[in-house]
Amino acid sequence: MRRTTINPWTYPEGMDQGVLIEGHQRLLFVSGQCSVSATGESLHPGDMSAQTATALDNVATVLRGAGMSLADVVRMNTYVTDIDAFFAEAGEMMAERLGVFDVRPPGVCAEVTRLGRPELLVELEAFAAS
């Protein structure tokens, strides 16, 4: 598999505009992951950074189940209930965690009215290829 980043311009920093995947590959579509335990209990109420970290941990767990890692992520969509709080409290941490794998996946970051439960602040949806 060959992965080529497509960046016709430099904005926005920290995110590739496109990722071209060529050759034989496996694709994994990870459903929205939130800050919940393995038994489905909500974790870290009111803490955007901790919820983002846990949601990213949950994405990584699903990836491991397919024999993949965060290094294989080619797109990530982020849904938050407060976009200003996300960028102030969690955006940099998330970029750093993905940066360890040299991953800057294109995607969407959108503010939504609410998620599946009122105490949840962030939901991450990922697409991976290996």
C-alpha positions in Angstrom: 0.0 0.0 0.0 1.2 3.5 -0.9 0.0 6.5 1.1 0.5 10.0 -0.4 -0.6 13.1 1.4 -2.2 15.8 -0.8 -1.7 19.4 0.4 -2.4 22.0 -2.3 -2.1 24.7 0.4 -0.7 25.0 3.9 -3.9 25.9 5.7 -5.0 24.6 8.2 -1.9 23.6 10.1 -1.8 20.2 11.7 -4.1 18.5 9.2 -3.5 17.0 5.8 -6.1 18.0 3.1 -6.2 14.5 1.6 -4.6 11.1 1.8 -4.4 9.0 -1.3 -4.3 5.3 -0.7 -3.1 3.1 -3.6 -2.6 -0.7 -3.9 -3.9 -3.6 -1.9 -5.3 -2.5 1.4 -7.6 -3.3 4.3 -10.1 -0.6 5.3 -11.6 -0.1 8.7 -14.5 2.3 9.5 -14.6 3.1 13.2 -17.9 4.2 14.6 -18.1 7.3 16.8 -16.1 6.7 20.0 -16.8 8.7 23.1 -15.6 8.8 26.7 -17.2 5.6 27.9 -15.8 2.5 29.7 -15.8 -1.0 28.3 -19.2 -1.5 29.9 -20.6 1.7 28.4 -20.5 4.0 31.4 -19.8 7.7 30.7 -16.4 8.8 32.0 -15.0 12.3 32.9 -18.1 14.4 33.0 -17.4 18.1 32.2 -13.7 17.4 31.3 -13.1 18.0 27.6 -9.5 17.0 27.6 -10.0 13.8 29.5 -13.0 12.9 27.4 -11.0 13.4 24.2 -8.2 11.3 25.5 -10.5 8.5 26.4 -12.4 8.7 23.1 -9.0 8.5 21.3 -8.0 5.5 23.5 -11.3 3.8 22.5 -10.5 4.5 18.8 -7.1 2.9 19.3 -8.8 -0.2 21.0 -11.0 -0.7 18.0 -8.0 -0.3 15.7 -6.1 -2.9 17.7 -9.0 -5.3 17.2 -8.3 -5.2 13.5 -4.6 -5.5 13.9 -4.1 -1.7 13.2 -3.0 1.3 15.2 -3.4 5.1 15.2 -0.7 5.0 12.5 -3.2 3.6 10.1 -5.8 6.4 10.5 -6.5 8.2 7.2 -9.5 10.3 8.2 -10.9 11.4 11.6 -14.1 13.3 12.2 -14.5 15.1 15.5 -17.8 16.1 16.9 -17.9 18.4 20.0 -20.5 20.2 22.0 -18.2 23.2 22.5 -15.7 23.8 19.8 -13.9 26.6 21.6 -13.4 24.4 24.7 -12.1 21.6 22.4 -9.4 23.7 20.8 -8.5 25.4 24.1 -8.4 22.2 26.2 -7.9 19.1 23.9 -7.0 19.9 20.3 -3.3 20.2 20.9 -3.2 17.0 23.0 -5.0 15.1 20.3 -2.7 16.4 17.5 0.4 15.4 19.6 -0.9 11.9 20.2 -1.6 11.4 16.5 1.7 13.1 15.7 3.7 10.4 17.5 2.6 8.2 14.5 3.2 11.0 12.0 -0.5 11.1 11.3 -2.4 14.3 10.5 -5.6 12.9 9.2 -8.0 15.0 7.2 -11.5 15.3 8.6 -14.2 17.4 10.1 -14.3 19.2 13.4 -17.9 20.3 14.0 -19.8 21.6 17.0 -23.1 19.8 17.6 -26.0 20.6 19.9 -25.5 17.4 21.8 -24.2 13.8 21.5 -25.9 10.5 22.3 -25.8 11.3 26.0 -26.0 14.8 27.5 -22.8 14.4 29.6 -20.7 13.5 26.5 -18.6 16.4 25.1 -16.7 14.7 22.2 -17.1 11.9 19.7 -14.4 10.7 17.3 -15.1 8.8 14.1 -12.1 7.3 12.3 -11.3 5.6 9.0 -8.1 3.5 8.7 -6.2 1.7 6.0 -3.4 -0.8 6.1 
